[in-house]
Amino acid sequence: MGKQYLENAEMQKAISRVDGRVKVTGAAKYSAEVQLDGLLYGVLVESTIAQGTIIQLDTMKASRAPGVIAVISHLNTPGVPEYQLQNEEVIQKQLRVFDNNRIYYNGQPVAVVIADTLERAQYGASLVKATYQTEKHRTELEDNLSMGIIPPMLTKDQGLTKDYLRGTAAAYQGADVQLTETYILPSELHHPMEPHAIIAYWEGNDRLTVVDKTQGSQQTRASLAKSFQLPLENVKVLSTYVGGAFGSGLRVWPHEIVAVLAAKKLQRPVKLALTRGQMSYMVGYRPYTLQKVSLGADKDGKLVGISHESYGQTSLYEKLTERVLQMTRMMYNVPNIDTKYRIVPLNVSTPAPMRGPGEATGSFALECALDELSYKLGIDPIELRMINYAKVDPDNHLPWSSNLSDGLLPAWKGEN
C-alpha cells in the first residue's frame, strides 16, 4: 500500500513514550514492589472442585503456623456491604467472594492466609484443608451447546447480541458455490509482563487506599466504592505504572476484593500478588468459542448470503457478552445475512475483554471461511474481498468515517 494512503494517519510523527525510559531501565516501581510500614502478605487458598459446597474448612494448623496473622474465609469475613443490597439491578455482577460456601469453578478463592512474610503466608496456605460436597459440573463448551442462552440486552449493545436477519435466512443454500465450516477458538490467557497485584489499606472504617495494577484507576475507584458502600471521595487508587494488561486490568477481580477485606479486618496494609499460574484463571481470558459459518457466492465471487452462529463460554455468575457477530453484519456488501449468538454458562471463571474483544473472535471465523471460499472459487483471497467490499456500512447505511477503498484495488494489482 502506497504512502498516499497513510497521509491522514500522521504515522510519521514521533510520539514520546513518557514512561519508556524508566520502564526499560528498571526504575519504574510497579504495584507489587511498593513497601509500606507494617505490610502483611496474603496468599489465596483455592477450591479443588468445580461445583459444590464447602462442608468443612480446617484452618487450625494454618492459624498456628509461624508468622500467620489470620486466615479469612466465608466463616469470618467482615463482608462486602454491596452483597447485602436487595436491588439486583444496582449490584455489580461478579463472584461474591467469601460470601457463602458455594463453589462455582476449580480455582475459586475459598480462603486467604495473611502472614508477616510472603513465604510464611505461602506455607500457611498449604496447611488449609477444605472438605467438599461435590456436584456434577459442566466445563466443556461443545458438550453443552444446548445450554446456550441469549445474552441479556444491554443499551450499549444496540441489538448486536440478538438474533439478526437481513434479507433471507440461509440464503447461501441457493448459491452456486457453498461452504460451511466450524471454527474453534480456544481460550487465550492474559499474561502481561507484570502479573496482577494489589496493596490495600484503610484509614479507620471509611477511607480506603489501594495500590493496584489497573488500566483504569477511576473505574477501579468507582467499583470499590460501590462494593464497600463508600463515598467516592473516600477511595483512592494509585497505579503509577502498568506493565501490560491486554484487557485484564479493566475491572476489579476477586483477589482485589479479598485484599481489601483482609486489610479491613486487620486494619493493616495487605499485599496480595497473583502467581503466574493464577493469572490463567483469576483475571479473565478470551472465552473459548465455537462458531459455524456458512457462505454462498456466485461463480464470479459475489456473496449471496452468510449465516454465522457463535457459542461462547461464560461463568455461572456473570454473563460476559461480546460483539462476536458485529463484523459479519458490517464487513462486506452482502444482501442476505443471518446471525445467532449464544453464551453458555459453565463451571469456569468469568472471561474478559481481550484485545479486540468480540470483533477479533468473530473476524477470525469469518475471514478463515472467506479464505476457504476463495480457494473453492479459484479467486485470489484479496480479490474476493474487494469484489464484496462495502463502501458504506451495510448494517446501518452510514458512511465510514474513513476508508482506503478509493484506488486500493489498483494499488494492490500494481497499477499505481
Contacts in CASP RR format, 6 or more apart in sequence:
PFRMAT RR
TARGET T0000
AUTHOR 0000-0000-0000
METHOD contacts of the structure
MODEL  1
MGKQYLENAEMQKAISRVDGRVKVTGAAKYSAEVQLDGLLYGVLVESTIA
QGTIIQLDTMKASRAPGVIAVISHLNTPGVPEYQLQNEEVIQKQLRVFDN
NRIYYNGQPVAVVIADTLERAQYGASLVKATYQTEKHRTELEDNLSMGII
PPMLTKDQGLTKDYLRGTAAAYQGADVQLTETYILPSELHHPMEPHAIIA
YWEGNDRLTVVDKTQGSQQTRASLAKSFQLPLENVKVLSTYVGGAFGSGL
RVWPHEIVAVLAAKKLQRPVKLALTRGQMSYMVGYRPYTLQKVSLGADKD
GKLVGISHESYGQTSLYEKLTERVLQMTRMMYNVPNIDTKYRIVPLNVST
PAPMRGPGEATGSFALECALDELSYKLGIDPIELRMINYAKVDPDNHLPW
SSNLSDGLLPAWKGEN
1 404 0 8 1.000
1 408 0 8 1.000
1 411 0 8 1.000
1 412 0 8 1.000
2 411 0 8 1.000
2 416 0 8 1.000
5 404 0 8 1.000
5 408 0 8 1.000
5 411 0 8 1.000
6 12 0 8 1.000
8 402 0 8 1.000
19 28 0 8 1.000
19 241 0 8 1.000
21 27 0 8 1.000
22 28 0 8 1.000
22 241 0 8 1.000
23 241 0 8 1.000
23 243 0 8 1.000
28 240 0 8 1.000
28 241 0 8 1.000
29 240 0 8 1.000
29 241 0 8 1.000
30 194 0 8 1.000
30 197 0 8 1.000
30 213 0 8 1.000
30 240 0 8 1.000
30 241 0 8 1.000
30 242 0 8 1.000
30 243 0 8 1.000
31 194 0 8 1.000
31 197 0 8 1.000
31 198 0 8 1.000
31 199 0 8 1.000
31 211 0 8 1.000
31 212 0 8 1.000
31 213 0 8 1.000
31 239 0 8 1.000
32 194 0 8 1.000
32 195 0 8 1.000
32 197 0 8 1.000
32 213 0 8 1.000
32 271 0 8 1.000
32 273 0 8 1.000
34 199 0 8 1.000
34 211 0 8 1.000
34 271 0 8 1.000
36 199 0 8 1.000
36 201 0 8 1.000
36 269 0 8 1.000
37 269 0 8 1.000
38 268 0 8 1.000
38 269 0 8 1.000
39 199 0 8 1.000
39 268 0 8 1.000
39 269 0 8 1.000
39 270 0 8 1.000
39 271 0 8 1.000
40 69 0 8 1.000
40 114 0 8 1.000
40 115 0 8 1.000
40 116 0 8 1.000
40 262 0 8 1.000
40 266 0 8 1.000
40 268 0 8 1.000
40 269 0 8 1.000
40 270 0 8 1.000
40 271 0 8 1.000
41 114 0 8 1.000
41 115 0 8 1.000
41 116 0 8 1.000
41 117 0 8 1.000
41 118 0 8 1.000
41 120 0 8 1.000
41 121 0 8 1.000
41 270 0 8 1.000
41 271 0 8 1.000
41 272 0 8 1.000
42 112 0 8 1.000
42 113 0 8 1.000
42 114 0 8 1.000
42 115 0 8 1.000
42 118 0 8 1.000
42 121 0 8 1.000
42 259 0 8 1.000
42 262 0 8 1.000
42 270 0 8 1.000
42 271 0 8 1.000
42 272 0 8 1.000
43 112 0 8 1.000
43 113 0 8 1.000
43 115 0 8 1.000
43 118 0 8 1.000
43 121 0 8 1.000
43 122 0 8 1.000
43 124 0 8 1.000
43 125 0 8 1.000
43 272 0 8 1.000
44 109 0 8 1.000
44 111 0 8 1.000
44 112 0 8 1.000
44 125 0 8 1.000
44 255 0 8 1.000
44 258 0 8 1.000
44 272 0 8 1.000
44 278 0 8 1.000
45 73 0 8 1.000
45 109 0 8 1.000
45 110 0 8 1.000
45 111 0 8 1.000
45 112 0 8 1.000
45 113 0 8 1.000
45 125 0 8 1.000
45 128 0 8 1.000
45 130 0 8 1.000
46 106 0 8 1.000
46 107 0 8 1.000
46 108 0 8 1.000
46 109 0 8 1.000
46 110 0 8 1.000
46 278 0 8 1.000
47 54 0 8 1.000
47 103 0 8 1.000
47 105 0 8 1.000
47 106 0 8 1.000
47 107 0 8 1.000
47 108 0 8 1.000
47 109 0 8 1.000
47 110 0 8 1.000
47 130 0 8 1.000
47 132 0 8 1.000
48 106 0 8 1.000
48 107 0 8 1.000
48 130 0 8 1.000
48 132 0 8 1.000
49 103 0 8 1.000
49 106 0 8 1.000
49 132 0 8 1.000
49 134 0 8 1.000
49 137 0 8 1.000
50 103 0 8 1.000
50 104 0 8 1.000
50 105 0 8 1.000
50 106 0 8 1.000
50 137 0 8 1.000
50 139 0 8 1.000
50 347 0 8 1.000
51 103 0 8 1.000
51 104 0 8 1.000
51 105 0 8 1.000
51 134 0 8 1.000
51 135 0 8 1.000
51 136 0 8 1.000
51 137 0 8 1.000
51 138 0 8 1.000
51 347 0 8 1.000
52 102 0 8 1.000
52 103 0 8 1.000
52 132 0 8 1.000
52 133 0 8 1.000
52 134 0 8 1.000
52 135 0 8 1.000
53 101 0 8 1.000
53 102 0 8 1.000
53 103 0 8 1.000
53 132 0 8 1.000
53 133 0 8 1.000
53 135 0 8 1.000
54 74 0 8 1.000
54 101 0 8 1.000
54 103 0 8 1.000
54 110 0 8 1.000
54 130 0 8 1.000
54 131 0 8 1.000
54 132 0 8 1.000
55 101 0 8 1.000
55 131 0 8 1.000
55 132 0 8 1.000
55 133 0 8 1.000
56 130 0 8 1.000
56 131 0 8 1.000
57 73 0 8 1.000
57 75 0 8 1.000
57 110 0 8 1.000
57 111 0 8 1.000
57 128 0 8 1.000
57 129 0 8 1.000
57 130 0 8 1.000
57 131 0 8 1.000
58 128 0 8 1.000
58 129 0 8 1.000
58 130 0 8 1.000
58 131 0 8 1.000
59 71 0 8 1.000
59 73 0 8 1.000
59 111 0 8 1.000
59 128 0 8 1.000
61 124 0 8 1.000
61 127 0 8 1.000
61 128 0 8 1.000
61 129 0 8 1.000
62 68 0 8 1.000
62 71 0 8 1.000
62 113 0 8 1.000
62 124 0 8 1.000
62 125 0 8 1.000
62 127 0 8 1.000
62 128 0 8 1.000
63 70 0 8 1.000
63 71 0 8 1.000
65 115 0 8 1.000
65 120 0 8 1.000
65 123 0 8 1.000
65 124 0 8 1.000
65 127 0 8 1.000
66 120 0 8 1.000
67 115 0 8 1.000
67 116 0 8 1.000
67 117 0 8 1.000
67 120 0 8 1.000
68 113 0 8 1.000
68 114 0 8 1.000
68 115 0 8 1.000
68 120 0 8 1.000
68 121 0 8 1.000
68 124 0 8 1.000
69 114 0 8 1.000
69 115 0 8 1.000
69 116 0 8 1.000
69 266 0 8 1.000
69 268 0 8 1.000
70 113 0 8 1.000
70 114 0 8 1.000
70 262 0 8 1.000
70 265 0 8 1.000
70 266 0 8 1.000
71 111 0 8 1.000
71 112 0 8 1.000
71 113 0 8 1.000
71 114 0 8 1.000
71 124 0 8 1.000
71 128 0 8 1.000
72 98 0 8 1.000
72 111 0 8 1.000
72 112 0 8 1.000
72 114 0 8 1.000
72 258 0 8 1.000
72 261 0 8 1.000
72 262 0 8 1.000
72 265 0 8 1.000
73 98 0 8 1.000
73 110 0 8 1.000
73 111 0 8 1.000
73 112 0 8 1.000
74 98 0 8 1.000
74 99 0 8 1.000
74 100 0 8 1.000
74 101 0 8 1.000
74 110 0 8 1.000
76 265 0 8 1.000
77 98 0 8 1.000
77 99 0 8 1.000
77 261 0 8 1.000
77 265 0 8 1.000
78 261 0 8 1.000
78 264 0 8 1.000
78 265 0 8 1.000
79 98 0 8 1.000
79 99 0 8 1.000
79 261 0 8 1.000
80 96 0 8 1.000
80 97 0 8 1.000
80 98 0 8 1.000
80 99 0 8 1.000
80 227 0 8 1.000
80 228 0 8 1.000
80 257 0 8 1.000
80 261 0 8 1.000
81 227 0 8 1.000
81 228 0 8 1.000
81 229 0 8 1.000
82 91 0 8 1.000
82 92 0 8 1.000
82 226 0 8 1.000
82 227 0 8 1.000
82 228 0 8 1.000
82 229 0 8 1.000
83 91 0 8 1.000
83 96 0 8 1.000
83 99 0 8 1.000
85 91 0 8 1.000
92 223 0 8 1.000
92 226 0 8 1.000
92 227 0 8 1.000
93 317 0 8 1.000
93 318 0 8 1.000
93 319 0 8 1.000
94 252 0 8 1.000
94 254 0 8 1.000
94 257 0 8 1.000
94 317 0 8 1.000
94 318 0 8 1.000
94 350 0 8 1.000
95 104 0 8 1.000
95 108 0 8 1.000
95 254 0 8 1.000
95 315 0 8 1.000
95 317 0 8 1.000
95 318 0 8 1.000
95 349 0 8 1.000
95 350 0 8 1.000
96 317 0 8 1.000
97 109 0 8 1.000
97 254 0 8 1.000
97 257 0 8 1.000
97 258 0 8 1.000
97 261 0 8 1.000
98 109 0 8 1.000
98 111 0 8 1.000
98 258 0 8 1.000
98 261 0 8 1.000
103 110 0 8 1.000
103 132 0 8 1.000
104 315 0 8 1.000
104 316 0 8 1.000
104 317 0 8 1.000
104 347 0 8 1.000
105 281 0 8 1.000
105 315 0 8 1.000
105 316 0 8 1.000
105 347 0 8 1.000
105 348 0 8 1.000
105 349 0 8 1.000
106 347 0 8 1.000
107 281 0 8 1.000
107 282 0 8 1.000
107 349 0 8 1.000
108 254 0 8 1.000
108 349 0 8 1.000
109 254 0 8 1.000
109 255 0 8 1.000
109 258 0 8 1.000
110 130 0 8 1.000
111 125 0 8 1.000
111 128 0 8 1.000
111 130 0 8 1.000
112 125 0 8 1.000
112 258 0 8 1.000
112 262 0 8 1.000
112 272 0 8 1.000
113 121 0 8 1.000
113 124 0 8 1.000
113 125 0 8 1.000
113 128 0 8 1.000
114 121 0 8 1.000
114 262 0 8 1.000
114 266 0 8 1.000
114 270 0 8 1.000
115 121 0 8 1.000
115 123 0 8 1.000
115 124 0 8 1.000
137 347 0 8 1.000
138 144 0 8 1.000
138 147 0 8 1.000
138 346 0 8 1.000
138 347 0 8 1.000
139 346 0 8 1.000
139 347 0 8 1.000
139 348 0 8 1.000
140 346 0 8 1.000
141 288 0 8 1.000
141 289 0 8 1.000
141 290 0 8 1.000
141 311 0 8 1.000
141 312 0 8 1.000
141 313 0 8 1.000
141 344 0 8 1.000
141 346 0 8 1.000
142 290 0 8 1.000
144 344 0 8 1.000
144 346 0 8 1.000
145 290 0 8 1.000
145 311 0 8 1.000
145 342 0 8 1.000
145 344 0 8 1.000
147 344 0 8 1.000
147 345 0 8 1.000
148 311 0 8 1.000
148 342 0 8 1.000
148 343 0 8 1.000
148 344 0 8 1.000
148 345 0 8 1.000
149 319 0 8 1.000
149 342 0 8 1.000
149 343 0 8 1.000
149 344 0 8 1.000
149 345 0 8 1.000
150 161 0 8 1.000
150 162 0 8 1.000
150 163 0 8 1.000
150 341 0 8 1.000
150 342 0 8 1.000
151 157 0 8 1.000
151 161 0 8 1.000
151 319 0 8 1.000
151 321 0 8 1.000
151 341 0 8 1.000
151 343 0 8 1.000
152 319 0 8 1.000
152 321 0 8 1.000
153 159 0 8 1.000
153 161 0 8 1.000
153 162 0 8 1.000
154 161 0 8 1.000
154 321 0 8 1.000
157 321 0 8 1.000
157 323 0 8 1.000
160 323 0 8 1.000
160 325 0 8 1.000
160 326 0 8 1.000
160 329 0 8 1.000
161 321 0 8 1.000
161 323 0 8 1.000
161 341 0 8 1.000
162 341 0 8 1.000
163 338 0 8 1.000
163 339 0 8 1.000
163 340 0 8 1.000
163 341 0 8 1.000
164 325 0 8 1.000
164 329 0 8 1.000
164 337 0 8 1.000
164 338 0 8 1.000
164 339 0 8 1.000
165 337 0 8 1.000
165 338 0 8 1.000
166 329 0 8 1.000
166 334 0 8 1.000
166 335 0 8 1.000
166 336 0 8 1.000
166 337 0 8 1.000
166 338 0 8 1.000
166 394 0 8 1.000
166 395 0 8 1.000
167 335 0 8 1.000
167 336 0 8 1.000
167 337 0 8 1.000
168 336 0 8 1.000
169 307 0 8 1.000
169 336 0 8 1.000
169 338 0 8 1.000
170 294 0 8 1.000
170 307 0 8 1.000
170 338 0 8 1.000
171 296 0 8 1.000
171 304 0 8 1.000
171 305 0 8 1.000
171 307 0 8 1.000
171 335 0 8 1.000
171 336 0 8 1.000
172 178 0 8 1.000
172 180 0 8 1.000
172 294 0 8 1.000
172 295 0 8 1.000
172 296 0 8 1.000
172 304 0 8 1.000
172 305 0 8 1.000
172 306 0 8 1.000
172 307 0 8 1.000
172 336 0 8 1.000
173 294 0 8 1.000
174 296 0 8 1.000
174 304 0 8 1.000
175 296 0 8 1.000
175 297 0 8 1.000
175 298 0 8 1.000
175 304 0 8 1.000
175 305 0 8 1.000
176 296 0 8 1.000
176 297 0 8 1.000
176 298 0 8 1.000
176 299 0 8 1.000
177 296 0 8 1.000
177 297 0 8 1.000
177 298 0 8 1.000
177 299 0 8 1.000
177 301 0 8 1.000
177 373 0 8 1.000
177 376 0 8 1.000
177 377 0 8 1.000
178 294 0 8 1.000
178 295 0 8 1.000
178 296 0 8 1.000
179 293 0 8 1.000
179 294 0 8 1.000
179 295 0 8 1.000
179 296 0 8 1.000
179 369 0 8 1.000
179 372 0 8 1.000
179 373 0 8 1.000
179 376 0 8 1.000
180 292 0 8 1.000
180 293 0 8 1.000
180 294 0 8 1.000
180 295 0 8 1.000
181 292 0 8 1.000
181 293 0 8 1.000
181 368 0 8 1.000
181 369 0 8 1.000
181 372 0 8 1.000
182 290 0 8 1.000
182 291 0 8 1.000
182 292 0 8 1.000
182 293 0 8 1.000
183 290 0 8 1.000
183 291 0 8 1.000
183 292 0 8 1.000
183 293 0 8 1.000
183 364 0 8 1.000
183 365 0 8 1.000
183 368 0 8 1.000
183 369 0 8 1.000
184 288 0 8 1.000
184 289 0 8 1.000
184 290 0 8 1.000
184 291 0 8 1.000
185 286 0 8 1.000
185 288 0 8 1.000
185 289 0 8 1.000
185 290 0 8 1.000
185 291 0 8 1.000
185 361 0 8 1.000
185 364 0 8 1.000
185 365 0 8 1.000
186 288 0 8 1.000
187 285 0 8 1.000
187 286 0 8 1.000
187 287 0 8 1.000
187 288 0 8 1.000
187 313 0 8 1.000
187 351 0 8 1.000
188 285 0 8 1.000
188 286 0 8 1.000
188 354 0 8 1.000
189 279 0 8 1.000
189 280 0 8 1.000
189 284 0 8 1.000
189 285 0 8 1.000
189 286 0 8 1.000
190 245 0 8 1.000
190 246 0 8 1.000
190 247 0 8 1.000
190 248 0 8 1.000
190 279 0 8 1.000
190 283 0 8 1.000
190 284 0 8 1.000
190 285 0 8 1.000
190 352 0 8 1.000
190 354 0 8 1.000
191 276 0 8 1.000
191 279 0 8 1.000
191 280 0 8 1.000
192 243 0 8 1.000
192 244 0 8 1.000
192 245 0 8 1.000
192 246 0 8 1.000
192 248 0 8 1.000
193 243 0 8 1.000
193 244 0 8 1.000
194 213 0 8 1.000
194 242 0 8 1.000
194 243 0 8 1.000
194 244 0 8 1.000
195 213 0 8 1.000
195 273 0 8 1.000
195 274 0 8 1.000
195 275 0 8 1.000
195 276 0 8 1.000
195 279 0 8 1.000
196 213 0 8 1.000
196 248 0 8 1.000
196 249 0 8 1.000
196 253 0 8 1.000
196 255 0 8 1.000
196 273 0 8 1.000
196 274 0 8 1.000
196 279 0 8 1.000
196 282 0 8 1.000
196 283 0 8 1.000
197 212 0 8 1.000
197 213 0 8 1.000
197 271 0 8 1.000
197 272 0 8 1.000
197 273 0 8 1.000
197 274 0 8 1.000
198 210 0 8 1.000
198 211 0 8 1.000
198 212 0 8 1.000
198 213 0 8 1.000
198 255 0 8 1.000
198 256 0 8 1.000
198 259 0 8 1.000
198 260 0 8 1.000
198 271 0 8 1.000
198 272 0 8 1.000
198 273 0 8 1.000
199 210 0 8 1.000
199 211 0 8 1.000
199 212 0 8 1.000
199 259 0 8 1.000
199 269 0 8 1.000
199 270 0 8 1.000
199 271 0 8 1.000
200 208 0 8 1.000
200 209 0 8 1.000
200 210 0 8 1.000
200 256 0 8 1.000
200 259 0 8 1.000
200 260 0 8 1.000
200 262 0 8 1.000
200 263 0 8 1.000
200 269 0 8 1.000
200 270 0 8 1.000
200 272 0 8 1.000
201 208 0 8 1.000
201 209 0 8 1.000
201 210 0 8 1.000
201 263 0 8 1.000
201 268 0 8 1.000
201 269 0 8 1.000
201 270 0 8 1.000
202 208 0 8 1.000
202 209 0 8 1.000
202 263 0 8 1.000
202 264 0 8 1.000
202 267 0 8 1.000
203 209 0 8 1.000
204 267 0 8 1.000
205 264 0 8 1.000
206 230 0 8 1.000
206 231 0 8 1.000
206 234 0 8 1.000
207 230 0 8 1.000
207 234 0 8 1.000
207 235 0 8 1.000
208 224 0 8 1.000
208 228 0 8 1.000
208 230 0 8 1.000
208 234 0 8 1.000
208 235 0 8 1.000
208 236 0 8 1.000
208 260 0 8 1.000
209 235 0 8 1.000
209 236 0 8 1.000
209 237 0 8 1.000
209 238 0 8 1.000
210 220 0 8 1.000
210 224 0 8 1.000
210 235 0 8 1.000
210 236 0 8 1.000
210 237 0 8 1.000
210 238 0 8 1.000
210 256 0 8 1.000
210 259 0 8 1.000
210 260 0 8 1.000
211 238 0 8 1.000
211 239 0 8 1.000
212 220 0 8 1.000
212 237 0 8 1.000
212 238 0 8 1.000
212 239 0 8 1.000
212 256 0 8 1.000
213 239 0 8 1.000
213 242 0 8 1.000
213 243 0 8 1.000
213 245 0 8 1.000
213 249 0 8 1.000
214 220 0 8 1.000
214 237 0 8 1.000
214 239 0 8 1.000
214 242 0 8 1.000
214 249 0 8 1.000
215 242 0 8 1.000
215 245 0 8 1.000
215 247 0 8 1.000
215 249 0 8 1.000
215 250 0 8 1.000
216 239 0 8 1.000
216 249 0 8 1.000
216 250 0 8 1.000
217 237 0 8 1.000
217 238 0 8 1.000
217 239 0 8 1.000
218 237 0 8 1.000
219 250 0 8 1.000
219 251 0 8 1.000
220 237 0 8 1.000
220 239 0 8 1.000
220 251 0 8 1.000
220 252 0 8 1.000
220 256 0 8 1.000
221 232 0 8 1.000
221 235 0 8 1.000
221 236 0 8 1.000
221 237 0 8 1.000
222 232 0 8 1.000
223 251 0 8 1.000
223 252 0 8 1.000
224 230 0 8 1.000
224 235 0 8 1.000
224 237 0 8 1.000
224 252 0 8 1.000
224 256 0 8 1.000
224 260 0 8 1.000
225 231 0 8 1.000
225 232 0 8 1.000
225 234 0 8 1.000
225 235 0 8 1.000
227 252 0 8 1.000
227 257 0 8 1.000
227 260 0 8 1.000
228 235 0 8 1.000
228 260 0 8 1.000
228 264 0 8 1.000
242 249 0 8 1.000
246 354 0 8 1.000
246 355 0 8 1.000
247 352 0 8 1.000
247 353 0 8 1.000
247 354 0 8 1.000
247 355 0 8 1.000
248 279 0 8 1.000
248 283 0 8 1.000
248 284 0 8 1.000
248 352 0 8 1.000
248 354 0 8 1.000
249 283 0 8 1.000
250 352 0 8 1.000
250 353 0 8 1.000
251 352 0 8 1.000
253 282 0 8 1.000
253 283 0 8 1.000
253 284 0 8 1.000
254 282 0 8 1.000
255 272 0 8 1.000
255 274 0 8 1.000
255 278 0 8 1.000
255 282 0 8 1.000
256 272 0 8 1.000
258 272 0 8 1.000
259 270 0 8 1.000
259 271 0 8 1.000
259 272 0 8 1.000
262 270 0 8 1.000
262 272 0 8 1.000
263 269 0 8 1.000
263 270 0 8 1.000
274 282 0 8 1.000
274 283 0 8 1.000
281 348 0 8 1.000
281 349 0 8 1.000
282 349 0 8 1.000
283 352 0 8 1.000
284 349 0 8 1.000
284 350 0 8 1.000
284 351 0 8 1.000
284 352 0 8 1.000
284 354 0 8 1.000
285 351 0 8 1.000
285 352 0 8 1.000
285 354 0 8 1.000
286 351 0 8 1.000
286 352 0 8 1.000
286 354 0 8 1.000
286 355 0 8 1.000
286 357 0 8 1.000
286 361 0 8 1.000
287 312 0 8 1.000
287 313 0 8 1.000
287 314 0 8 1.000
287 320 0 8 1.000
287 322 0 8 1.000
287 351 0 8 1.000
287 361 0 8 1.000
288 312 0 8 1.000
288 313 0 8 1.000
289 310 0 8 1.000
289 311 0 8 1.000
289 312 0 8 1.000
289 313 0 8 1.000
289 324 0 8 1.000
289 361 0 8 1.000
289 362 0 8 1.000
290 310 0 8 1.000
290 311 0 8 1.000
290 312 0 8 1.000
291 308 0 8 1.000
291 309 0 8 1.000
291 310 0 8 1.000
291 311 0 8 1.000
291 324 0 8 1.000
291 361 0 8 1.000
291 362 0 8 1.000
291 364 0 8 1.000
291 365 0 8 1.000
292 307 0 8 1.000
292 308 0 8 1.000
292 309 0 8 1.000
292 310 0 8 1.000
293 306 0 8 1.000
293 307 0 8 1.000
293 308 0 8 1.000
293 365 0 8 1.000
293 366 0 8 1.000
293 368 0 8 1.000
293 369 0 8 1.000
294 306 0 8 1.000
294 307 0 8 1.000
294 308 0 8 1.000
295 303 0 8 1.000
295 305 0 8 1.000
295 306 0 8 1.000
295 369 0 8 1.000
295 370 0 8 1.000
295 373 0 8 1.000
296 303 0 8 1.000
296 304 0 8 1.000
296 305 0 8 1.000
296 306 0 8 1.000
296 373 0 8 1.000
297 303 0 8 1.000
297 304 0 8 1.000
297 305 0 8 1.000
297 373 0 8 1.000
297 377 0 8 1.000
298 304 0 8 1.000
299 377 0 8 1.000
300 387 0 8 1.000
301 377 0 8 1.000
301 379 0 8 1.000
301 384 0 8 1.000
301 387 0 8 1.000
301 388 0 8 1.000
302 387 0 8 1.000
302 388 0 8 1.000
303 332 0 8 1.000
303 333 0 8 1.000
303 334 0 8 1.000
303 388 0 8 1.000
304 334 0 8 1.000
304 335 0 8 1.000
304 336 0 8 1.000
305 334 0 8 1.000
305 335 0 8 1.000
305 336 0 8 1.000
305 337 0 8 1.000
306 328 0 8 1.000
306 332 0 8 1.000
306 334 0 8 1.000
306 336 0 8 1.000
306 337 0 8 1.000
306 338 0 8 1.000
306 366 0 8 1.000
307 337 0 8 1.000
307 338 0 8 1.000
307 339 0 8 1.000
308 325 0 8 1.000
308 328 0 8 1.000
308 337 0 8 1.000
308 338 0 8 1.000
308 339 0 8 1.000
308 340 0 8 1.000
308 362 0 8 1.000
308 365 0 8 1.000
308 366 0 8 1.000
309 339 0 8 1.000
309 340 0 8 1.000
309 341 0 8 1.000
309 342 0 8 1.000
310 324 0 8 1.000
310 325 0 8 1.000
310 339 0 8 1.000
310 340 0 8 1.000
310 341 0 8 1.000
310 342 0 8 1.000
310 361 0 8 1.000
310 362 0 8 1.000
310 365 0 8 1.000
311 342 0 8 1.000
311 343 0 8 1.000
311 344 0 8 1.000
312 324 0 8 1.000
312 342 0 8 1.000
312 343 0 8 1.000
312 344 0 8 1.000
313 343 0 8 1.000
313 344 0 8 1.000
313 346 0 8 1.000
313 348 0 8 1.000
313 351 0 8 1.000
314 320 0 8 1.000
314 343 0 8 1.000
314 344 0 8 1.000
314 345 0 8 1.000
314 346 0 8 1.000
314 348 0 8 1.000
314 350 0 8 1.000
314 351 0 8 1.000
315 345 0 8 1.000
315 346 0 8 1.000
315 348 0 8 1.000
315 349 0 8 1.000
315 350 0 8 1.000
315 351 0 8 1.000
316 345 0 8 1.000
316 346 0 8 1.000
316 347 0 8 1.000
317 350 0 8 1.000
318 350 0 8 1.000
319 343 0 8 1.000
319 345 0 8 1.000
320 343 0 8 1.000
320 350 0 8 1.000
320 351 0 8 1.000
320 352 0 8 1.000
321 343 0 8 1.000
322 353 0 8 1.000
322 357 0 8 1.000
322 358 0 8 1.000
322 361 0 8 1.000
323 357 0 8 1.000
323 358 0 8 1.000
323 359 0 8 1.000
324 341 0 8 1.000
324 358 0 8 1.000
324 359 0 8 1.000
324 361 0 8 1.000
324 362 0 8 1.000
325 339 0 8 1.000
325 341 0 8 1.000
325 362 0 8 1.000
326 358 0 8 1.000
326 359 0 8 1.000
327 359 0 8 1.000
327 362 0 8 1.000
327 363 0 8 1.000
327 366 0 8 1.000
328 337 0 8 1.000
328 339 0 8 1.000
328 362 0 8 1.000
328 366 0 8 1.000
329 337 0 8 1.000
329 339 0 8 1.000
329 394 0 8 1.000
329 395 0 8 1.000
330 390 0 8 1.000
330 393 0 8 1.000
330 394 0 8 1.000
330 395 0 8 1.000
331 363 0 8 1.000
331 366 0 8 1.000
331 390 0 8 1.000
332 385 0 8 1.000
332 388 0 8 1.000
332 389 0 8 1.000
332 390 0 8 1.000
332 394 0 8 1.000
333 388 0 8 1.000
333 389 0 8 1.000
333 390 0 8 1.000
333 391 0 8 1.000
333 394 0 8 1.000
334 388 0 8 1.000
334 394 0 8 1.000
370 381 0 8 1.000
370 384 0 8 1.000
370 385 0 8 1.000
371 381 0 8 1.000
373 384 0 8 1.000
374 380 0 8 1.000
374 381 0 8 1.000
374 383 0 8 1.000
374 384 0 8 1.000
377 384 0 8 1.000
379 387 0 8 1.000
382 412 0 8 1.000
383 409 0 8 1.000
386 408 0 8 1.000
386 409 0 8 1.000
386 412 0 8 1.000
389 405 0 8 1.000
391 400 0 8 1.000
391 403 0 8 1.000
391 405 0 8 1.000
392 398 0 8 1.000
392 399 0 8 1.000
392 400 0 8 1.000
393 399 0 8 1.000
393 400 0 8 1.000
407 416 0 8 1.000
410 416 0 8 1.000
END
